Amino acid sequence: MIESIEAPVTVTSNVGRMATLLNRGELIIMDYEHPHEDDEIPDIAFELGFRSAVSIPLSSSSGVLGMLTVVFTSALPFSEKDL
């Protein structure tokens, strides 16, 4: 079952790995249960049951416009070669 949830999370281009995604256009694989040392996980992510996610930059010829994030409520063992 696919469910859509809107969560009020602010992302800035100078925080942790989100900065890498927004400034360099590199994708991010997130494990909410065992986060990367540079990740800042908002409390609402745990409240909503998030366990893993993939964030992919949306780019144009002028740079990164934003990102698309797919979040899962089960922990999935992603690696960059899976994407």
C-alpha positions in Angstrom: 0.0 0.0 0.0 1.4 3.4 -0.9 0.5 6.3 1.4 1.3 10.0 1.0 2.2 12.0 4.0 3.0 15.7 4.3 5.5 16.4 7.1 6.5 19.9 8.1 10.3 19.5 7.9 12.6 22.4 7.0 15.7 21.5 4.9 18.5 24.0 4.5 21.4 23.9 2.2 24.0 24.2 4.9 23.1 21.3 7.2 24.8 17.9 7.1 24.4 15.6 4.1 21.4 17.7 2.8 24.0 20.3 2.1 25.9 17.8 -0.1 22.7 16.9 -1.9 21.6 20.5 -2.5 25.0 21.9 -3.2 26.7 19.1 -5.2 23.7 17.1 -6.5 24.7 13.9 -4.8 22.0 11.5 -3.7 21.5 10.5 0.0 20.5 7.1 1.4 19.2 7.5 5.0 18.9 4.9 7.8 16.8 6.6 10.5 17.6 3.9 13.1 21.4 4.2 12.5 21.9 7.6 11.0 25.0 8.9 9.4 27.0 11.1 11.8 26.2 14.2 9.7 22.4 13.6 9.5 20.0 15.7 11.6 16.9 13.6 12.0 13.8 15.7 13.0 11.7 14.3 15.8 8.6 14.1 13.6 10.4 11.5 11.4 10.3 9.0 14.3 6.7 10.0 15.2 5.7 9.2 11.7 7.5 5.8 11.8 10.2 6.6 9.2 12.9 4.0 9.0 14.8 4.5 5.7 14.8 7.0 2.8 16.3 7.9 -0.5 16.7 11.6 -1.5 17.5 12.3 -5.1 18.5 15.7 -6.4 16.3 17.4 -9.0 18.7 19.1 -11.4 18.7 21.4 -14.3 21.4 23.0 -16.4 21.5 25.8 -13.9 22.0 23.5 -10.9 20.0 21.7 -8.2 16.4 22.9 -8.1 15.3 20.7 -5.1 15.0 17.1 -4.2 12.7 14.1 -4.3 12.6 12.0 -1.2 11.0 8.6 -0.9 10.6 7.5 2.7 9.8 4.0 4.0 8.3 2.8 7.2 10.5 -0.3 7.2 14.3 -0.4 7.3 15.6 -1.3 3.8 19.2 -2.1 3.2 19.9 0.3 0.4 23.3 0.9 -1.1 24.3 3.4 -3.8 24.7 0.6 -6.4 21.0 -0.2 -5.8 20.1 3.2 -7.2 
